[in-house]
Amino acid sequence: MSFDISPLLIHSDDVPPQAKVALMAARDASAGDRELLLEAAAKALYWKTPLGCGEARELVGLAPGMCG
């Protein structure tokens, strides 16, 4: 069982707007679209914050991977 922190990220002032939009869209998306949206959120976190790629992906609930 994993803990979903996306509501915390959506309401945080430190999270870029692009990541918030992707996280909100991912909540209601189909499984295939959800992963793409979570990847977009992770990329926004990686590019716009001091987080590393792995940290950004972990925060949105994705397995380790690329943020490029």
C-alpha positions as CSV (number, residue, x, y, z in Angstrom):
1,M,0.0,0.0,0.0
2,S,1.4,3.4,-1.0
3,F,0.6,6.8,0.5
4,D,-0.7,9.3,-2.1
5,I,0.9,12.7,-1.4
6,S,-0.5,14.4,-4.6
7,P,-3.0,16.4,-2.6
8,L,-0.2,17.9,-0.6
9,L,1.8,18.7,-3.7
10,I,-1.2,20.3,-5.4
11,H,-1.6,22.7,-2.5
12,S,2.0,23.5,-1.9
13,D,3.3,26.9,-2.9
14,D,6.7,25.3,-3.7
15,V,5.3,23.1,-6.5
16,P,5.4,24.5,-10.0
17,P,2.0,25.2,-11.7
18,Q,2.8,22.8,-14.5
19,A,3.3,19.9,-12.0
20,K,0.0,20.9,-10.2
21,V,-2.0,20.8,-13.4
22,A,-0.6,17.4,-14.4
23,L,-1.3,16.0,-10.9
24,M,-4.8,17.2,-10.9
25,A,-5.4,15.8,-14.4
26,A,-3.9,12.5,-13.3
27,R,-6.4,12.0,-10.6
28,D,-9.3,11.4,-13.1
29,A,-7.3,10.0,-16.0
30,S,-7.3,6.4,-17.3
31,A,-4.4,4.2,-16.2
32,G,-2.5,4.8,-19.5
33,D,-2.9,8.5,-19.4
34,R,-2.3,8.7,-15.7
35,E,1.3,7.5,-16.1
36,L,2.0,10.1,-18.8
37,L,0.6,12.8,-16.6
38,L,2.6,11.7,-13.6
39,E,5.7,11.7,-15.7
40,A,4.9,15.3,-16.8
41,A,4.5,16.3,-13.2
42,A,7.8,14.6,-12.3
43,K,9.6,16.5,-15.1
44,A,8.2,19.8,-14.0
45,L,9.3,19.1,-10.4
46,Y,12.8,18.1,-11.7
47,W,13.2,21.1,-14.0
48,K,11.7,23.8,-11.8
49,T,12.9,22.8,-8.3
50,P,16.1,21.6,-6.7
51,L,14.8,18.0,-6.6
52,G,16.7,15.3,-8.4
53,C,15.0,13.2,-11.0
54,G,14.6,10.2,-8.7
55,E,13.2,12.3,-5.9
56,A,10.7,13.9,-8.3
57,R,9.5,10.6,-9.7
58,E,9.2,9.1,-6.2
59,L,7.1,12.1,-5.0
60,V,4.5,11.5,-7.7
61,G,4.5,7.8,-7.2
62,L,6.6,6.6,-10.2
63,A,9.3,4.0,-10.3
64,P,12.9,5.2,-11.0
65,G,13.5,6.3,-14.5
66,M,14.4,9.2,-16.8
67,C,13.3,12.8,-16.4
68,G,14.7,14.0,-19.7
